[in-house]
């Protein structure tokens, strides 16, 4: 079977799987969503198998799984509206196909330089931010204590940021520098979640702010890894963070 045909078939199968999780009784829904993550990993491994080797089983294959997990949890939180659910289902399938194309570029680019790699990096970062947004929204929706929020967000941020940072240089192993960068991102976002737990903000607003912080951190770190971390880049990302923080406080419902 041709590679793109495998990507299309896998996307359709997983879209059907996403729909199936919503028909599982509520008492077992979370378990079904967790199982869906592992099913997505297996399906993705089959779709991408031809060029996979070594560390890519941990850095390329999991991203579709995290995407499926995040959308499934977000899907679970949607109101009972058939049209909104159908829309999410369609977007999920298209997104999964795009993610497979991106992952395929990563697996091919390790052996030779290809022009689409920069576009793949951009798409990869966008998916990382989207996944983090949905998973953060899911964690905060449980209204757990501040320390649970912090740990939960840190556990989400570490693997997602690790995959994004690894994709910049596509090494055959996980470099210590990349791992420690991911640890720093996880700690900072976890601390942000703890602080936001004491502010009178909506779940969606808190999630957006955490994702905006992740955007700034990943932007700075990926620029450093690519050897382009000049002063103007630091000022640009710093300005983005300041603007987002000001907007956060201005839009906060203080009363």
Secondary structure, 3 states (H helix, E strand, C coil): CCHHHHHHHHHHHHHHHHHHHCCCCHHHHHHHHHHHHHHHHHHHHHHHHHHCCCCHHHHCHHHHHHHHHHHHHHHHHCCCCHHHHHHHHHHHHHHHHHHHHHHHHHHHHCCCCCCCHHHHHHHHHHHHHHHHHHHHHHHHHCCCCHHHHHHHHHHHHHHHHHHHHHHHHCCCCCCHHHHHHHHHHHHHHHHHHHHHCCCCCCHHHHHHHHHHHHHHHHHHHHHHHCCCCCHHHHHHHHHHHHHHHHHHHHHCCCC
